[in-house]
Amino acid sequence: MYDLDLTEINLVGENPDTGEETLTDIKPSKDPKITGASIVDILYDLTSSDQQRLEQLDGDQTLVLAIGQQETNITLSANNTIRFDNLNYLNQLGSDDYLTIAIYTNEDSANLLYEYAFGRNGLHVYYKIPHDVLELLGDENFPQTDSKKLPDISGLDESDLAPRLVRTLGGMRLNYRYQPPVKNDILSVGFKTEWVNVEHVDWKFDSPGYYCTEAGVMHNACKFRDANATYRQTEAIGILVHLGNVPDWSVWWEPALPQPTNEPETVSTDTDWTLPGNKTKTFLAQYKAELEDIEPSVQKFVVQRRMVSPKLDADDNPMAGSDVLMLEQLLWQLGLSPQQDNPGSQGARIASNRSGSGAINTTDCRGELADNQNTYYKGRHSESSCATGKVSLEQMIRRFQGRSIGGNGILHRDGEDGYAGKDFYKWLSDDWVDYATAYSRNTGNKVILSTDPRMEDWLDGVIDIWNDGLGTMVVPTYDLDKHNEILASAGIPDSPKTQKDLVRAWKSQESPIHWGTNNATSNGGPYQATPYRMMEGGADNYGSLSFSQVMYQYNYSEKSKCPAFSENPINLYDPEQNVKAFAIFTGMTGGNGCATGPFKRGLVDGDFTEALGANTNLLNLYGYRHGTGAVTPVLAQEGTYEVFAKSIGLYNGKGELSSTPWAEMLMTESIPTTKEVEAAKGNSGHKCFSCKYTIQVRNQRFGLPFRQYIWVGEREQAQVPDPDYTGTGTAPKVPNPNAGDPSWCFAFGEGEWIGGTSFNSAFTAARGDPFAVPLVPAVGRINCTSGE
């Protein structure tokens, strides 16, 4: 027998005048409230009792203490001592875990001895940005706004109670839940929680909208209602076990345009959002719950959206609130970085520690601690300066605006202003639809890598487009015949390598990650790896996403979308479609500022076949080979192998490849020695990252043999000593019948270049220096024909 007498439940606080700790007992309260930042002392006596222990049950006894969904054992001994197993787990609990506390026996929750449920009757509001559902109200960071500060709302007079303020982001779908009161006096009884029966709940918003039974963006589980029309729930949609088995009387609501359009509404439909400023739009809403044996529960509340901006309030404080928090979380999930000079996967998150553990150490542009994701930290555009490594929400917004308008997020385009208003919400809404759709198709796959078992099917989609094209703007480029031609040009005509092998190798070069982690490192691991967070390339601000690394603007930008992607819209947030984007880009017809795809230009149009014989830089290019053996003389123009090499290299963006012979690129350009992010920024000035890229894809990953070019090191002189001269003294010179023919050659090609050897160093080694002291022997000379 257990005497379960709950003594006190104290909120731990601090006296603002003295700084001393204060305790406030909420046990007598009929409507106790705690917040995520509250500290609670629960005083409970398990050792003293007015009841006698049963002798046959004497000895150690074990109970299970369940806090939220976490459990630990409590052992009660005959000498009135109590032992708690593994109390360290308490450090891992979040504020939501403390909403329910239960004690049961025999390791079976059905043998419930005691349960306490913290609950706030009435309205609860949640949002979901994969993968967690988080509550908006009840957090002390978002206090209820005083009624005098609320905007004027039609139908709301001064006699009404101040409605709760819910800040939302644009047209986000939020979950509004009514929690009924507890039926029994749980604070004194202490047994299983029972809730007042609800007959029905009526919801009403003064705006048209969709009433849905699930999160996301689809409307198959939704019903449309006009403004001020009632949406009635006659039964709960489920049971919330983690909240004490409370019936779930909730609805997901999002604003929509009036009939007959019924389209989800974004603020782009509001003409007053055109100019930057602290614009707001407010919906007045209410619920009415008919309850058994007691008065109906009615509450009005306000749903307000505003332009999130770097504008300060009257007290020079930055904008803060749940809408700011939602925006930061959403942009982070889409792959954007808040950190100066560290885009995409390379960036640290606001309110984080780059090392992955320890106290928050991110700072804003002023050098002050940036420790709250619900705060609008200003970027370098609004501050006088901003050093590398500083974080700001403004940086995230501007990066998103820059790519949505049509390019790089740091080019200061018109409309890139750090204000999340009219156009911004429309762009974000479109992306959110794609992202949420991809999430719904891949729920449970928190991390998606190129090793995903579905990848083989996804690669088939690439081969289909290469073989057959897609629509009118994407032509067939790389069918089986072309593939076999490439293998033959590399000297391996009988190779079993397939088209799919090439795609797989190419994809591993671009990015092995779709979402959920990144390839940056921190103490051996990724930076702030977040489930379902998109992998965005960290080399620049163009928003290259996932496996394909196709730049964001080609598919989404209003001004720079490529015609091929307009005709064949792709969801870059979906792993299968992202892989297809790669095939579309390689074979697309250009237009609207987009270049024609590199496979179409090279393998179909023949744009990359450059002359060799008339090129003064290549006068000493004699031939090539793959591996060792005889040398094949070069022709007057480049062949299939070189065109293929440049077609893959141009996927990475080195424009000079399209008009320069491949052998000359190797001769005149050097391999970048810096990391990729720096090399990509400097893909010029005789540092050719795209040259390195194509060799890595074709040779090192796909496995084609390196092409080794053979160069003439010295040619026969025009005149030589007369071989028939029999006199004394120096033989006279006679015309050389082999004048101009190679005397000796040396090898310099893809393998030497990727290994770090330059053309000049290879030539110098082969030439040697017989006049040096000591003599420098010639190293690397070969016969120009036999290759020996």
CORWOFEN-V976321 format. One record per backbone hydrogen bond with DSSP energy under -1.0 kcal/mol. NH is the residue of the N-H (numbers start at 1). CO is the residue of the C=O. E is the energy in kcal/mol with one decimal. If there is no record, write none. Layout:
NH,CO,E
NH,CO,E
This chain:
4,2,-1.0
5,3,-1.5
7,43,-1.6
8,43,-1.3
10,41,-3.3
11,24,-2.8
12,39,-3.4
13,22,-3.0
15,20,-3.2
19,15,-3.1
22,13,-1.9
24,11,-1.9
26,9,-3.2
38,35,-1.6
41,10,-3.2
43,8,-2.2
57,54,-1.3
58,55,-2.0
61,76,-2.4
63,74,-3.1
64,104,-2.7
65,72,-2.9
66,102,-3.1
67,70,-2.3
68,100,-2.4
70,67,-2.0
72,65,-1.8
74,63,-3.1
75,83,-2.7
76,61,-3.5
77,81,-2.5
80,77,-1.5
83,75,-2.2
85,73,-2.4
89,86,-1.2
90,87,-1.8
91,88,-1.6
92,89,-1.5
93,90,-1.2
97,94,-1.1
99,96,-1.5
101,116,-2.5
102,66,-2.6
103,114,-2.4
104,64,-1.8
105,111,-1.8
108,105,-2.0
111,108,-2.1
112,110,-1.4
113,103,-2.7
114,103,-1.9
116,101,-3.2
118,99,-2.9
122,179,-2.8
124,177,-2.3
126,175,-2.6
127,134,-2.4
134,127,-2.6
136,125,-3.6
142,139,-2.3
149,146,-1.8
150,147,-1.1
156,153,-2.0
160,157,-1.5
164,300,-1.0
166,302,-3.4
168,304,-2.4
172,169,-2.1
174,253,-2.2
175,126,-2.8
176,251,-3.2
177,124,-3.4
178,249,-3.2
179,122,-2.5
183,194,-3.3
186,184,-2.1
188,185,-1.3
189,185,-2.5
196,181,-2.8
199,290,-2.8
201,233,-2.2
202,288,-2.5
203,231,-2.7
204,286,-1.9
206,284,-1.8
209,225,-2.3
210,254,-2.4
211,223,-2.8
212,252,-3.7
213,221,-1.9
222,219,-1.3
223,211,-2.2
225,209,-2.4
228,205,-3.6
229,226,-1.8
231,203,-2.7
233,201,-3.0
237,248,-2.5
240,246,-2.7
241,239,-1.1
243,240,-1.1
244,241,-1.9
245,240,-1.1
246,240,-1.3
248,238,-3.1
249,247,-1.2
250,248,-1.1
251,176,-2.1
252,212,-3.0
253,174,-2.8
254,210,-1.5
256,208,-2.2
257,263,-2.9
261,258,-1.1
262,258,-1.6
265,255,-2.0
269,266,-1.8
270,267,-1.9
273,270,-1.4
279,277,-2.0
281,305,-2.6
283,303,-3.3
285,301,-3.0
286,204,-2.0
287,299,-1.8
288,202,-1.9
289,297,-3.2
290,200,-2.3
292,197,-2.2
297,289,-2.5
299,287,-1.9
301,285,-3.0
302,164,-3.6
303,283,-2.8
304,166,-3.1
305,281,-2.6
307,279,-2.0
308,420,-1.4
313,317,-2.1
316,313,-2.1
321,374,-1.9
325,321,-2.0
326,322,-2.5
327,323,-2.1
328,324,-2.4
329,325,-2.4
330,326,-2.6
331,327,-2.6
332,328,-2.2
333,329,-2.4
334,330,-1.8
335,332,-1.5
336,331,-2.0
340,390,-3.3
342,339,-1.7
345,536,-2.5
346,343,-2.0
347,344,-1.7
351,370,-1.4
356,353,-2.5
361,352,-2.1
362,352,-1.1
364,368,-3.0
367,364,-2.0
370,362,-3.0
375,372,-1.3
376,319,-3.0
377,375,-1.2
382,379,-1.1
383,379,-1.6
389,340,-1.8
390,387,-1.9
391,363,-2.3
392,338,-1.5
394,377,-1.9
396,392,-1.0
397,393,-2.4
398,394,-2.8
399,395,-2.1
400,396,-2.1
401,397,-2.8
402,398,-3.0
403,399,-1.9
404,400,-1.8
405,401,-2.6
406,402,-1.7
407,402,-1.0
409,541,-1.0
411,408,-1.4
416,413,-2.1
417,415,-1.2
420,308,-3.5
421,419,-1.4
425,421,-2.9
426,422,-1.3
427,423,-2.5
428,424,-2.9
429,425,-2.4
430,426,-2.1
431,427,-2.1
432,428,-2.8
433,429,-2.2
434,430,-1.7
435,431,-3.2
436,432,-3.1
437,433,-2.0
438,434,-2.4
439,435,-2.5
440,436,-2.4
441,437,-1.6
442,438,-1.0
445,442,-2.4
446,444,-1.3
448,515,-2.1
450,512,-2.3
452,449,-1.9
455,452,-2.3
458,454,-1.9
459,455,-2.7
460,456,-1.1
463,459,-2.0
464,460,-2.3
465,461,-1.5
466,462,-2.6
467,463,-2.5
468,464,-2.6
469,465,-2.6
470,474,-2.4
474,470,-1.0
475,587,-1.9
477,466,-1.5
483,479,-2.3
484,480,-2.4
485,481,-2.0
486,482,-2.1
487,483,-2.1
488,484,-2.2
489,485,-2.1
490,486,-1.2
491,488,-1.7
492,487,-2.4
495,492,-1.8
502,498,-1.5
503,499,-2.2
504,500,-2.8
505,501,-2.3
506,502,-2.7
507,503,-2.9
508,504,-1.7
510,506,-1.7
511,507,-1.7
514,448,-2.9
515,448,-1.1
516,533,-2.3
522,525,-3.7
525,522,-1.6
532,446,-2.5
533,530,-2.3
534,333,-2.7
535,514,-2.6
537,544,-2.9
545,550,-1.1
546,535,-2.8
549,545,-1.9
552,542,-1.3
554,551,-1.2
555,552,-1.3
556,552,-2.2
558,404,-1.9
562,554,-2.2
566,562,-1.9
567,563,-2.4
568,564,-1.5
572,570,-1.0
574,571,-1.8
578,574,-2.7
579,575,-1.6
580,576,-1.4
581,577,-1.9
584,580,-2.3
585,581,-2.5
586,582,-1.8
587,583,-1.4
589,473,-2.6
591,594,-2.0
594,591,-1.8
597,588,-2.9
599,586,-1.3
600,586,-1.7
601,597,-2.6
602,598,-2.5
603,599,-2.0
605,600,-3.1
607,601,-2.9
610,608,-1.1
612,636,-3.6
613,636,-1.1
615,612,-1.2
618,615,-1.6
621,618,-1.9
622,710,-2.6
623,710,-1.6
624,632,-2.0
625,708,-1.7
631,785,-2.4
632,624,-3.0
634,622,-1.6
638,610,-2.1
643,639,-2.0
644,640,-2.4
645,641,-2.3
646,642,-2.4
647,643,-2.2
648,644,-1.9
649,645,-1.9
650,646,-2.4
651,648,-1.0
652,649,-1.5
655,653,-1.2
657,654,-1.6
658,655,-1.6
659,656,-1.1
665,661,-1.9
666,662,-1.9
667,663,-1.7
668,664,-2.6
669,665,-2.5
670,686,-2.1
679,675,-2.5
680,676,-2.9
682,678,-1.5
683,680,-1.0
684,682,-2.4
688,670,-1.9
689,687,-1.0
692,688,-1.5
693,689,-2.7
694,690,-2.2
695,691,-1.7
696,692,-2.4
697,693,-2.4
698,694,-2.7
699,695,-1.8
700,695,-2.0
701,696,-1.8
702,697,-2.2
704,698,-2.6
708,625,-3.1
710,623,-2.8
711,746,-2.9
712,620,-3.1
713,744,-2.4
714,744,-1.4
716,741,-3.3
720,734,-2.8
722,732,-3.1
725,722,-1.3
734,720,-3.1
736,718,-3.0
739,736,-1.9
740,716,-2.0
741,738,-2.4
743,714,-3.7
744,714,-1.2
745,782,-2.4
746,711,-2.3
748,709,-2.8
750,707,-2.4
753,749,-2.5
754,750,-2.7
755,751,-1.2
756,753,-1.6
757,752,-2.4
762,758,-2.0
763,759,-2.4
764,760,-2.6
765,761,-2.0
766,762,-1.8
767,763,-2.1
768,764,-2.0
769,776,-2.9
772,769,-1.1
776,769,-2.3
779,765,-3.1
782,745,-2.9
787,783,-1.7
